[in-house]
Amino acid sequence: MTSTMKIPFLDLASPHQELESELLAVAKKAFQTAGFIGGPMVEEFEREFALFCDAKYCVGVNSGTDALRFAFLAAGVNPGDIIVTVPHTFIATTEAISQAGAHIAFVDIHEETYTMDPEKLREYLEDHCELDGATGKLIEKVSKRVVSAVVPVHLYGQTAEMDPILDLAKKYNLIVIEDACQAHGAEYFSKKDGAWRKAGSMGHAAAFSFYPGKNLGACGEAGAITTNDGAMMKRMRMIRDHGQAKKYYHDIEGYNGRLDSIQAGWLSVKLRHLAKWNESRRELAHRYHELLLEVEDSLVIPREASWTKGVYHLYIVRVQDRETLLARLAEAGIGTGIHYPIPLHQQKAYEHLGYETGDFPVTESIAREIVSLPMFPQLSNTQQDEVVSKIKEFLSVSVATAR
Ligand SMILES: Cc1ncc(COP(=O)(O)O)c(C=O)c1O
């Protein structure tokens, strides 16, 4: 976001101005008690956020990246194990895998949902791996490594298709860690359970980021892990705090990954508004959808699968001549983003994984076309109309020139 933008991609200032007195009261409390790390404000937020996610426990940590890493470590991923995820996500997903000492394996996403394609996961697990009869562990045939976990990423605020992913995980003894960093409040209809399930309540554990621009954002760095597993919760509490459950009694080596109490207090204030903010995002997404429907031939609009209730962290369209559209919108003072322009298997950081262009065709093709449009709860209808009118103007010119 730049301040000169007429219509920003994201307006972070307005919600903080609206909540200023409540947020300042939290800061005052922190100064008065001088309890800056852990303590009652963190415990209160953990209780509230667990409740919000329909999970038994929440462990506050200092980022979404640490949330993922601590979840892998607490779930018992061993150094050298393979963790399977998608190449269409923010690099933090895979950084956490490497930082936990594990190896990354990718499977492609689904063309309509942009989340892990369960069929591609099945193909990988069944064609490239085999169950070791003696240990019951799944082994990747070529590398002989143990495949121990899978990370579905609930990207853009829509959950991955969890029923088939959870079934496969059960069949092959895999740990499931949801990357829910973009999906606070998103829901998934589980046919198996006959019920809507919240992001953060379905896997062995789930990671959330409270980076300021997220649907629930701190005023700095913060994150959390949710889980229904009491033993995992205890391990994660130790891992975030130098491996101690009692001060200076270190059962293991851990990390400095605690949640600041002032951030927890601010998150509690904002959590009270999250359902309303998510509803506004959903209404805006439906409005974009209605307004853009008539240009559907030249612009792909997001499809919400029947099994998901998305919270539209991002609103993504796809267009062939993306660079020109981005330039036209920028000229009109409209902020946009690309999440993400280069698939992870094509990043320099992952050359050593040995993947090639063409390995994940869905990810590669959408990475060339995606554009994130302005999306935040305070976006007005007038602003949204202007974004849409500029897009339509661009499309009518590009269609006319193509004739
Ligand atoms: C999908 C995804 N995973 C993980 C993260 C990491 O979260 P954090 O930035 O809080 O470490 C993010 C944050 O942008 C994310 O979008």
The ligand as an SDF file (V2000), in Angstrom:
LIG
                    3D

 16 16  0  0  0  0  0  0  0  0999 V2000
    0.1870  -18.8260    3.9390 C   0  0  0  0  0  0  0  0  0  0  0  0
    1.0970  -18.2230    4.9780 C   0  0  0  0  0  0  0  0  0  0  0  0
    1.8300  -19.0360    5.7550 N   0  0  0  0  0  0  0  0  0  0  0  0
    2.6510  -18.5580    6.7000 C   0  0  0  0  0  0  0  0  0  0  0  0
    2.7940  -17.1930    6.9120 C   0  0  0  0  0  0  0  0  0  0  0  0
    3.7710  -16.7150    7.9290 C   0  0  0  0  0  0  0  0  0  0  0  0
    3.2430  -15.8710    8.8880 O   0  0  0  0  0  0  0  0  0  0  0  0
    4.1810  -14.7610    9.6080 P   0  0  0  0  0  0  0  0  0  0  0  0
    4.4330  -13.6930    8.6050 O   0  0  0  0  0  0  0  0  0  0  0  0
    3.3340  -14.2940   10.7520 O   0  0  0  0  0  0  0  0  0  0  0  0
    5.4070  -15.4420   10.0520 O   0  0  0  0  0  0  0  0  0  0  0  0
    2.0470  -16.3080    6.1350 C   0  0  0  0  0  0  0  0  0  0  0  0
    2.1910  -14.8560    6.3270 C   0  0  0  0  0  0  0  0  0  0  0  0
    2.1070  -14.0700    5.4370 O   0  0  0  0  0  0  0  0  0  0  0  0
    1.1880  -16.8350    5.1350 C   0  0  0  0  0  0  0  0  0  0  0  0
    0.4760  -16.0230    4.3450 O   0  0  0  0  0  0  0  0  0  0  0  0
  1  2  1  0
  2  3  1  0
  2 15  2  0
  3  4  2  0
  4  5  1  0
  5  6  1  0
  5 12  2  0
  6  7  1  0
  7  8  1  0
  8  9  2  0
  8 10  1  0
  8 11  1  0
 12 13  1  0
 12 15  1  0
 13 14  2  0
 15 16  1  0
M  END
$$$$
